[in-house]
Amino acid sequence: MDDPRERLLMTPGPTALPEEVREAMVRPSQNPDIEPEFTEFYRDLLDKLARVYGTGDDPLVLAGEGMLGLEASVASVVGSNDTVLCLSNGIYGTGFVDLVESHGGEPVLHEIPPTEKFDPEAVREAVENHDPAAATMVHCETPTGVLNDPDKVLDVLAEAGVLTICDAVSSLGGTEVPTESIDICLGASQKCFSAPPGLATLSVSNAAWEKIENTEQHSFYLNLEPWRDLEFEEPPAAFPYTHSVSDLYALDAALDRVLEEGVESVFEHHERSAEHCRERGRELGLEPFASEERSSPTVTAFAVENAGEIQRRVADEGVILATGLGEFSEAILRVGHMGYNAEVEKVDRAMDALAAAVE
């Protein structure tokens, strides 16, 4: 267990970094554009990423925070005047509207209250009424701790031939994500992987590649297409730009941790940590913002009053938690139990500090 005098970062990303991940960052750097060994390393990294994603689609890693993946996905597949159905029950779901508009698409917002489930028939009706080229959604709405169940909605969209973009940034690697049913599935290094911020991860289906090829591109950095053409057979590969080598080393070490434990085992200990966190919360008279079945295994959002003041008191105990965002900034306090922080002992220390803060 951590030294109680040390600061404990229990936010829903960025997470604390395991020692081996920190050590990987200080490895002597290779030159991606010159050294064949780096191409071999990168190819193996993508293989590990695909195994954690649980998909046969093409994995990609972009040099930029998770938001880069979200915007690059929209920029690459949304053509001028393409209609995009944006499914939302939170801030990040609604945020896709701005991305679609900024890249010339026409967003249609299908919004429901934060703790409600998406109705597949209502989504079907929206598809029939608007004939979207693509649809966006969020798997885990981190600000409210709500985990959406997208399976039936994805079935509706697939039947209609609608391309799907899913933000799984705060769930991927911590709970099961239906990646094989998603055309572009987005992750990020600093969440359940417990690597440093700075890398966006994606899986891209054949249907998504076809749409990208047939969409006029207006950006170089946000265009995913050059990443499909990397040649691994005759290294060194011609990367579109110089990659973030040290961050990739860290991500590689983080993926090794997940694969060595086993993906299913990782999911199970996220569930245990989440259940323990909520049970400790109930002992303090705190309830999750969402129902138990809708609460994410990676983050618990407790419904509170004066979240900012409680956050400051907990910080005095050496534990860093997060408040909600937007309209819930003072109504939600969040405990991140994802990745390296998905341990009962760390949850106990966080909840001990929270108990002291609310006494």
C-alpha positions in Angstrom: 0.0 0.0 0.0 1.2 3.5 -0.7 2.9 5.6 2.0 -0.1 7.5 3.5 2.0 10.6 3.5 2.4 10.6 -0.2 -0.1 12.2 -2.5 -2.6 9.8 -4.1 -4.0 10.7 -7.5 -7.5 9.1 -7.7 -9.0 11.1 -10.6 -10.7 9.5 -13.6 -7.6 10.3 -15.7 -4.9 11.1 -15.8 -4.1 8.3 -13.5 -1.0 7.5 -11.4 1.7 5.8 -13.3 3.2 2.4 -12.4 6.9 2.3 -11.8 7.6 0.2 -14.9 5.7 2.7 -17.0 7.7 5.6 -15.6 11.0 3.7 -16.2 10.0 2.9 -19.8 9.8 6.7 -20.5 13.5 7.2 -19.8 14.7 4.5 -22.2 17.3 5.8 -24.7 15.2 7.2 -27.6 15.3 5.7 -31.1 14.8 7.6 -34.3 11.5 6.4 -35.9 12.5 7.7 -39.3 15.9 5.9 -39.5 16.1 2.9 -37.2 14.4 -0.3 -38.4 14.2 -1.5 -34.7 11.7 1.2 -34.0 9.4 0.0 -36.8 9.5 -3.5 -35.3 8.7 -2.1 -31.8 5.8 0.0 -33.2 4.4 -3.0 -35.1 4.5 -5.1 -31.9 2.9 -2.2 -30.0 0.0 -2.2 -32.4 -0.5 -5.9 -32.0 -0.7 -5.5 -28.2 -3.1 -2.7 -28.6 -5.4 -4.7 -30.8 -5.4 -7.5 -28.2 -6.4 -5.2 -25.5 -9.1 -3.6 -27.8 -10.3 -7.1 -28.6 -10.6 -6.3 -32.3 -9.4 -7.4 -35.7 -9.8 -3.9 -37.0 -6.7 -1.8 -37.6 -5.2 -0.2 -34.5 -3.6 3.3 -34.7 -1.8 5.5 -32.2 -1.7 9.3 -32.8 0.7 11.7 -31.1 -1.7 13.9 -29.2 -4.1 13.7 -26.2 -7.4 11.7 -26.5 -9.2 14.7 -28.0 -7.0 14.4 -31.1 -8.5 11.0 -31.8 -12.1 12.4 -31.5 -11.4 15.3 -33.8 -9.3 13.3 -36.3 -12.1 10.7 -36.5 -14.7 13.4 -37.3 -12.4 15.3 -39.7 -11.5 12.1 -41.6 -15.0 10.7 -42.2 -17.3 13.7 -42.2 -17.6 15.2 -45.7 -19.0 18.6 -46.5 -22.8 18.7 -45.6 -22.7 15.1 -44.3 -25.4 14.6 -41.7 -24.1 13.1 -38.4 -26.4 11.8 -35.7 -24.8 12.8 -32.3 -26.2 10.6 -29.5 -25.8 12.3 -26.1 -26.6 11.9 -22.5 -23.7 14.1 -21.3 -21.1 16.7 -22.0 -18.9 14.6 -24.2 -21.7 13.3 -26.3 -22.9 16.8 -27.0 -19.3 17.9 -27.6 -19.3 15.9 -30.9 -21.8 18.5 -32.2 -19.1 21.2 -32.2 -16.6 18.8 -33.9 -19.0 18.0 -36.6 -19.9 21.6 -37.3 -16.2 22.7 -37.3 -15.5 20.2 -40.1 -18.4 21.1 -42.4 -20.9 18.4 -41.3 -24.5 18.9 -40.2 -25.0 17.5 -36.7 -28.4 16.2 -35.5 -28.4 16.0 -31.7 -30.4 13.2 -30.2 -30.2 14.0 -26.5 -31.6 12.2 -23.5 -31.3 12.9 -19.7 -27.9 11.9 -18.1 -29.1 8.7 -16.4 -31.5 7.4 -19.0 -30.8 4.7 -21.5 -30.9 5.2 -25.3 -34.0 3.7 -26.8 -33.0 1.8 -30.0 -36.4 2.5 -31.5 -36.0 6.2 -31.0 -32.6 6.0 -32.6 -34.1 4.0 -35.5 -36.6 6.8 -36.0 -33.9 9.5 -35.9 -32.0 7.5 -38.6 -35.1 7.2 -40.8 -35.8 10.9 -40.4 -32.3 12.3 -41.1 -30.5 9.6 -43.1 -27.1 10.2 -41.4 -23.8 9.2 -42.9 -22.3 8.6 -39.5 -23.3 8.6 -35.8 -21.3 9.5 -32.7 -21.7 8.3 -29.1 -19.9 7.9 -25.8 -19.5 4.7 -24.0 -18.6 6.1 -20.5 -19.7 9.7 -19.8 -16.8 10.4 -17.4 -18.3 13.6 -15.8 -21.3 11.7 -14.5 -19.8 8.2 -14.2 -22.6 6.8 -16.5 -21.7 3.7 -18.5 -23.9 3.4 -21.6 -24.9 0.1 -23.1 -24.5 0.7 -26.9 -25.1 -2.8 -28.2 -28.7 -2.5 -29.4 -28.1 1.0 -30.7 -25.1 -0.2 -32.6 -27.2 -3.0 -34.2 -29.8 -0.4 -35.4 -27.0 1.8 -36.9 -25.3 -1.2 -38.6 -28.6 -2.3 -40.1 -29.0 1.2 -41.6 -25.4 1.3 -42.9 -24.5 4.2 -40.6 -20.8 4.6 -39.8 -20.2 4.7 -36.0 -17.6 6.7 -34.0 -17.5 5.8 -30.3 -15.6 7.6 -27.5 -14.5 4.8 -25.2 -11.7 6.9 -23.8 -12.5 6.3 -20.1 -13.7 2.7 -20.4 -11.4 1.0 -22.8 -9.0 -1.3 -20.9 -11.2 -1.2 -17.8 -14.4 -2.9 -18.9 -15.7 -4.6 -22.0 -16.3 -2.4 -25.1 -18.1 -3.8 -28.2 -15.2 -2.8 -30.4 -16.0 -5.2 -33.2 -19.4 -3.4 -33.7 -17.8 0.0 -33.8 -16.2 1.5 -36.9 -13.9 3.9 -35.1 -13.3 3.2 -31.4 -11.4 5.9 -29.5 -9.2 5.5 -26.4 -6.4 7.5 -24.7 -3.2 6.6 -23.0 -3.9 8.4 -19.7 -7.1 6.6 -18.6 -7.4 2.8 -18.0 -4.0 2.1 -19.6 -2.3 4.2 -16.9 0.3 5.7 -19.3 1.1 9.4 -19.5 -1.2 11.8 -21.3 -0.2 12.5 -24.9 -1.4 9.6 -27.1 -4.7 8.9 -28.7 -5.6 5.3 -29.7 -8.1 4.1 -32.3 -9.4 1.1 -34.0 -10.6 1.6 -37.6 -12.8 -0.8 -39.6 -12.7 -1.5 -43.3 -16.0 0.5 -43.7 -14.4 3.5 -42.0 -11.3 3.3 -44.2 -13.5 3.2 -47.3 -15.4 6.3 -46.1 -12.1 8.1 -45.3 -10.8 7.3 -48.8 -14.0 8.8 -50.4 -14.1 11.9 -48.2 -12.2 15.1 -49.3 -9.6 15.8 -46.6 -8.9 19.4 -45.5 -6.2 18.6 -42.9 -2.9 16.8 -42.8 -2.5 16.2 -39.0 -6.2 15.2 -38.6 -6.2 12.9 -41.6 -6.1 9.2 -40.6 -5.5 7.9 -44.1 -1.6 8.2 -44.1 -1.5 5.9 -41.0 -3.0 3.1 -43.1 -0.2 3.1 -45.5 2.7 2.4 -43.1 5.0 -0.3 -44.5 6.2 -2.6 -41.8 7.8 -5.3 -44.1 10.7 -3.1 -45.2 11.6 -0.9 -42.2 12.1 1.9 -41.4 8.4 2.8 -41.9 7.6 6.3 -43.3 5.6 7.7 -40.4 3.4 10.8 -41.3 5.3 12.8 -38.7 7.8 12.1 -35.9 6.1 10.1 -33.3 6.2 10.6 -29.5 8.8 8.0 -28.9 9.0 8.1 -25.1 5.2 8.2 -24.7 5.1 5.1 -26.9 7.6 3.3 -24.7 5.4 4.1 -21.7 2.2 2.9 -23.5 4.0 -0.3 -24.5 4.9 -1.0 -20.8 1.3 -0.2 -19.8 -0.1 -2.6 -22.3 2.3 -5.3 -21.1 0.9 -4.9 -17.6 -2.7 -5.5 -18.9 -1.8 -8.5 -21.1 0.4 -10.1 -18.4 -2.5 -10.0 -16.0 -5.1 -10.9 -18.7 -7.8 -8.6 -20.0 -10.6 -10.5 -18.3 -8.8 -10.4 -15.0 -8.3 -6.7 -15.4 -12.0 -6.2 -16.0 -12.8 -8.2 -12.8 -10.6 -6.2 -10.5 -12.1 -3.0 -11.9 -15.5 -4.3 -10.9 -14.3 -5.2 -7.5 -12.8 -1.8 -6.9 -15.9 -0.1 -8.1 -18.2 -2.2 -5.9 -16.0 -1.5 -2.9 -15.9 2.2 -3.6 -19.7 2.4 -3.7 -20.2 0.3 -0.6 -17.8 2.6 1.3 -19.8 5.5 -0.1 -23.1 4.1 1.1 -21.6 3.8 4.6 -21.0 7.6 4.5 -24.5 8.2 3.2 -23.4 8.9 -0.3 -25.1 7.4 -3.4 -23.8 7.2 -7.0 -25.2 9.7 -9.3 -26.3 6.9 -11.6 -27.9 3.6 -10.6 -25.6 0.7 -9.8 -26.2 -1.0 -13.2 -25.5 2.3 -15.0 -22.3 3.2 -13.0 -19.0 2.7 -14.7 -16.5 0.2 -13.3 -13.8 2.8 -14.0 -15.2 5.9 -12.1 -17.7 6.5 -9.4 -19.6 9.8 -9.4 -21.1 10.5 -5.9 -24.0 12.9 -5.7 -23.0 15.5 -3.2 -23.5 19.2 -2.3 -20.5 21.6 -2.3 -18.3 19.2 -4.3 -15.5 21.8 -4.6 -15.2 22.3 -0.8 -15.2 18.5 -0.2 -12.5 18.1 -2.9 -10.3 20.7 -1.1 -10.8 18.9 2.2 -9.9 15.6 0.7 -6.8 17.1 -0.9 -5.7 18.2 2.6 -5.6 14.5 3.4 -3.3 13.9 0.5 -5.8 12.4 -1.9 -6.8 14.1 -5.2 -10.4 13.6 -6.5 -12.3 15.3 -9.2 -15.6 17.2 -9.2 -18.2 17.0 -11.9 -18.2 19.3 -14.9 -20.6 21.9 -16.2 -24.0 22.0 -14.5 -22.7 19.2 -12.2 -19.5 20.9 -11.1 -20.8 21.3 -7.5 -23.2 18.3 -7.5 -20.8 15.5 -8.2 -17.6 14.2 -6.6 -15.7 11.6 -8.6 -13.4 8.8 -7.5 -11.3 7.4 -10.4 -10.6 3.6 -9.9 -9.2 2.9 -13.3 -6.0 1.3 -14.5 -3.3 1.4 -11.8 -5.8 2.9 -9.4 -8.2 0.0 -9.6 -7.0 -1.5 -6.4 -9.1 -1.9 -3.2 -6.3 -0.6 -1.0 -6.1 2.6 -2.9 -9.9 3.0 -2.9 -9.9 2.5 0.8 -7.3 5.3 1.3 -9.4 7.6 -0.9 -12.6 6.8 0.9 -10.9 7.2 4.3 -9.9 10.7 3.2 -13.4 11.3 2.0 -14.9 10.1 5.3 -12.7 12.6 7.2 -13.8 15.4 4.8 -17.5 14.8 5.3 -17.6 14.2 9.0 
